[in-house]
Amino acid sequence: MEKMFIVDEATLDKFAQKIVADVCAKLNIAEGSNKGEQYISRKTASILLELDEATIWRYTKAGILKSYQVGNATRYKKSDIEKMIKEK
């Protein structure tokens, strides 16, 4: 039998924010890359901006957001995302 937990919206929101913060901290590209600039995934950017991932993709294609290739992954500067949040 599976165990089920019931949580309220506020608790779930706090949990989601903690997960996002932990993921952002782990995505920090260390040592010598743009003076400690952090890069985040499209999914993380969409969560922080409260936008759909497709919208993030469209913003990238339109030149509103600059993306960076890290291997095969597309990343965004966390500082750019934070700037957009402040402009909202």
Biotite code that builds the C-alpha atoms (Angstrom):
import biotite.structure as struc

atoms = struc.array([
    struc.Atom([0.000, 0.000, 0.000], chain_id="A", res_id=1, res_name="MET", atom_name="CA", element="C"),
    struc.Atom([1.300, 3.424, -0.944], chain_id="A", res_id=2, res_name="GLU", atom_name="CA", element="C"),
    struc.Atom([1.598, 6.169, 1.620], chain_id="A", res_id=3, res_name="LYS", atom_name="CA", element="C"),
    struc.Atom([-0.043, 9.464, 0.790], chain_id="A", res_id=4, res_name="MET", atom_name="CA", element="C"),
    struc.Atom([0.711, 12.846, 2.251], chain_id="A", res_id=5, res_name="PHE", atom_name="CA", element="C"),
    struc.Atom([-1.621, 15.787, 2.168], chain_id="A", res_id=6, res_name="ILE", atom_name="CA", element="C"),
    struc.Atom([0.050, 19.191, 2.208], chain_id="A", res_id=7, res_name="VAL", atom_name="CA", element="C"),
    struc.Atom([-1.390, 22.653, 1.967], chain_id="A", res_id=8, res_name="ASP", atom_name="CA", element="C"),
    struc.Atom([-0.497, 25.042, -0.838], chain_id="A", res_id=9, res_name="GLU", atom_name="CA", element="C"),
    struc.Atom([1.769, 27.233, 1.309], chain_id="A", res_id=10, res_name="ALA", atom_name="CA", element="C"),
    struc.Atom([3.869, 24.252, 2.429], chain_id="A", res_id=11, res_name="THR", atom_name="CA", element="C"),
    struc.Atom([4.133, 22.978, -1.134], chain_id="A", res_id=12, res_name="LEU", atom_name="CA", element="C"),
    struc.Atom([5.181, 26.450, -2.337], chain_id="A", res_id=13, res_name="ASP", atom_name="CA", element="C"),
    struc.Atom([7.922, 26.688, 0.323], chain_id="A", res_id=14, res_name="LYS", atom_name="CA", element="C"),
    struc.Atom([9.136, 23.230, -0.632], chain_id="A", res_id=15, res_name="PHE", atom_name="CA", element="C"),
    struc.Atom([9.236, 24.173, -4.335], chain_id="A", res_id=16, res_name="ALA", atom_name="CA", element="C"),
    struc.Atom([11.152, 27.385, -3.572], chain_id="A", res_id=17, res_name="GLN", atom_name="CA", element="C"),
    struc.Atom([13.711, 25.423, -1.549], chain_id="A", res_id=18, res_name="LYS", atom_name="CA", element="C"),
    struc.Atom([14.170, 22.932, -4.371], chain_id="A", res_id=19, res_name="ILE", atom_name="CA", element="C"),
    struc.Atom([14.668, 25.749, -6.886], chain_id="A", res_id=20, res_name="VAL", atom_name="CA", element="C"),
    struc.Atom([17.188, 27.455, -4.586], chain_id="A", res_id=21, res_name="ALA", atom_name="CA", element="C"),
    struc.Atom([19.097, 24.191, -4.100], chain_id="A", res_id=22, res_name="ASP", atom_name="CA", element="C"),
    struc.Atom([19.163, 23.486, -7.840], chain_id="A", res_id=23, res_name="VAL", atom_name="CA", element="C"),
    struc.Atom([20.337, 27.022, -8.592], chain_id="A", res_id=24, res_name="CYS", atom_name="CA", element="C"),
    struc.Atom([23.132, 26.677, -6.050], chain_id="A", res_id=25, res_name="ALA", atom_name="CA", element="C"),
    struc.Atom([24.235, 23.368, -7.579], chain_id="A", res_id=26, res_name="LYS", atom_name="CA", element="C"),
    struc.Atom([24.276, 24.835, -11.104], chain_id="A", res_id=27, res_name="LEU", atom_name="CA", element="C"),
    struc.Atom([26.883, 27.415, -10.165], chain_id="A", res_id=28, res_name="ASN", atom_name="CA", element="C"),
    struc.Atom([29.679, 27.044, -12.678], chain_id="A", res_id=29, res_name="ILE", atom_name="CA", element="C"),
    struc.Atom([32.779, 27.317, -10.558], chain_id="A", res_id=30, res_name="ALA", atom_name="CA", element="C"),
    struc.Atom([36.357, 28.491, -11.020], chain_id="A", res_id=31, res_name="GLU", atom_name="CA", element="C"),
    struc.Atom([37.112, 31.053, -13.638], chain_id="A", res_id=32, res_name="GLY", atom_name="CA", element="C"),
    struc.Atom([33.824, 31.197, -15.499], chain_id="A", res_id=33, res_name="SER", atom_name="CA", element="C"),
    struc.Atom([32.616, 34.784, -15.660], chain_id="A", res_id=34, res_name="ASN", atom_name="CA", element="C"),
    struc.Atom([33.636, 35.561, -12.093], chain_id="A", res_id=35, res_name="LYS", atom_name="CA", element="C"),
    struc.Atom([31.271, 33.064, -10.472], chain_id="A", res_id=36, res_name="GLY", atom_name="CA", element="C"),
    struc.Atom([28.273, 33.820, -12.692], chain_id="A", res_id=37, res_name="GLU", atom_name="CA", element="C"),
    struc.Atom([25.544, 31.250, -12.186], chain_id="A", res_id=38, res_name="GLN", atom_name="CA", element="C"),
    struc.Atom([23.802, 29.609, -15.127], chain_id="A", res_id=39, res_name="TYR", atom_name="CA", element="C"),
    struc.Atom([20.379, 28.029, -14.876], chain_id="A", res_id=40, res_name="ILE", atom_name="CA", element="C"),
    struc.Atom([18.312, 25.758, -17.096], chain_id="A", res_id=41, res_name="SER", atom_name="CA", element="C"),
    struc.Atom([15.298, 26.821, -19.142], chain_id="A", res_id=42, res_name="ARG", atom_name="CA", element="C"),
    struc.Atom([13.074, 24.915, -16.684], chain_id="A", res_id=43, res_name="LYS", atom_name="CA", element="C"),
    struc.Atom([14.530, 26.760, -13.686], chain_id="A", res_id=44, res_name="THR", atom_name="CA", element="C"),
    struc.Atom([14.241, 30.087, -15.522], chain_id="A", res_id=45, res_name="ALA", atom_name="CA", element="C"),
    struc.Atom([10.598, 29.343, -16.302], chain_id="A", res_id=46, res_name="SER", atom_name="CA", element="C"),
    struc.Atom([9.894, 28.572, -12.638], chain_id="A", res_id=47, res_name="ILE", atom_name="CA", element="C"),
    struc.Atom([11.619, 31.737, -11.408], chain_id="A", res_id=48, res_name="LEU", atom_name="CA", element="C"),
    struc.Atom([9.894, 33.935, -14.014], chain_id="A", res_id=49, res_name="LEU", atom_name="CA", element="C"),
    struc.Atom([6.575, 32.107, -13.613], chain_id="A", res_id=50, res_name="GLU", atom_name="CA", element="C"),
    struc.Atom([6.406, 31.588, -17.385], chain_id="A", res_id=51, res_name="LEU", atom_name="CA", element="C"),
    struc.Atom([6.000, 28.512, -19.556], chain_id="A", res_id=52, res_name="ASP", atom_name="CA", element="C"),
    struc.Atom([9.198, 26.963, -20.941], chain_id="A", res_id=53, res_name="GLU", atom_name="CA", element="C"),
    struc.Atom([7.920, 27.664, -24.464], chain_id="A", res_id=54, res_name="ALA", atom_name="CA", element="C"),
    struc.Atom([7.720, 31.369, -23.585], chain_id="A", res_id=55, res_name="THR", atom_name="CA", element="C"),
    struc.Atom([11.334, 31.288, -22.394], chain_id="A", res_id=56, res_name="ILE", atom_name="CA", element="C"),
    struc.Atom([12.267, 29.688, -25.729], chain_id="A", res_id=57, res_name="TRP", atom_name="CA", element="C"),
    struc.Atom([10.366, 32.395, -27.650], chain_id="A", res_id=58, res_name="ARG", atom_name="CA", element="C"),
    struc.Atom([12.054, 35.138, -25.594], chain_id="A", res_id=59, res_name="TYR", atom_name="CA", element="C"),
    struc.Atom([15.404, 33.574, -26.510], chain_id="A", res_id=60, res_name="THR", atom_name="CA", element="C"),
    struc.Atom([14.575, 33.428, -30.213], chain_id="A", res_id=61, res_name="LYS", atom_name="CA", element="C"),
    struc.Atom([13.321, 37.049, -30.111], chain_id="A", res_id=62, res_name="ALA", atom_name="CA", element="C"),
    struc.Atom([16.528, 38.238, -28.419], chain_id="A", res_id=63, res_name="GLY", atom_name="CA", element="C"),
    struc.Atom([14.791, 39.218, -25.172], chain_id="A", res_id=64, res_name="ILE", atom_name="CA", element="C"),
    struc.Atom([16.819, 36.630, -23.236], chain_id="A", res_id=65, res_name="LEU", atom_name="CA", element="C"),
    struc.Atom([20.357, 35.564, -24.138], chain_id="A", res_id=66, res_name="LYS", atom_name="CA", element="C"),
    struc.Atom([21.055, 31.859, -23.841], chain_id="A", res_id=67, res_name="SER", atom_name="CA", element="C"),
    struc.Atom([24.405, 30.083, -23.493], chain_id="A", res_id=68, res_name="TYR", atom_name="CA", element="C"),
    struc.Atom([25.352, 26.587, -24.602], chain_id="A", res_id=69, res_name="GLN", atom_name="CA", element="C"),
    struc.Atom([27.019, 24.512, -21.896], chain_id="A", res_id=70, res_name="VAL", atom_name="CA", element="C"),
    struc.Atom([27.802, 21.253, -23.652], chain_id="A", res_id=71, res_name="GLY", atom_name="CA", element="C"),
    struc.Atom([24.480, 20.148, -25.110], chain_id="A", res_id=72, res_name="ASN", atom_name="CA", element="C"),
    struc.Atom([22.467, 22.116, -22.556], chain_id="A", res_id=73, res_name="ALA", atom_name="CA", element="C"),
    struc.Atom([20.983, 25.581, -22.959], chain_id="A", res_id=74, res_name="THR", atom_name="CA", element="C"),
    struc.Atom([21.539, 27.798, -19.935], chain_id="A", res_id=75, res_name="ARG", atom_name="CA", element="C"),
    struc.Atom([20.647, 31.343, -18.902], chain_id="A", res_id=76, res_name="TYR", atom_name="CA", element="C"),
    struc.Atom([22.541, 33.727, -16.657], chain_id="A", res_id=77, res_name="LYS", atom_name="CA", element="C"),
    struc.Atom([20.838, 33.884, -13.299], chain_id="A", res_id=78, res_name="LYS", atom_name="CA", element="C"),
    struc.Atom([21.595, 37.612, -13.138], chain_id="A", res_id=79, res_name="SER", atom_name="CA", element="C"),
    struc.Atom([19.647, 38.135, -16.403], chain_id="A", res_id=80, res_name="ASP", atom_name="CA", element="C"),
    struc.Atom([16.669, 36.259, -14.952], chain_id="A", res_id=81, res_name="ILE", atom_name="CA", element="C"),
    struc.Atom([16.837, 38.244, -11.705], chain_id="A", res_id=82, res_name="GLU", atom_name="CA", element="C"),
    struc.Atom([16.914, 41.466, -13.737], chain_id="A", res_id=83, res_name="LYS", atom_name="CA", element="C"),
    struc.Atom([13.750, 40.401, -15.591], chain_id="A", res_id=84, res_name="MET", atom_name="CA", element="C"),
    struc.Atom([12.046, 39.595, -12.275], chain_id="A", res_id=85, res_name="ILE", atom_name="CA", element="C"),
    struc.Atom([12.820, 43.095, -10.978], chain_id="A", res_id=86, res_name="LYS", atom_name="CA", element="C"),
    struc.Atom([11.453, 44.649, -14.187], chain_id="A", res_id=87, res_name="GLU", atom_name="CA", element="C"),
    struc.Atom([8.119, 42.824, -13.867], chain_id="A", res_id=88, res_name="LYS", atom_name="CA", element="C"),
])
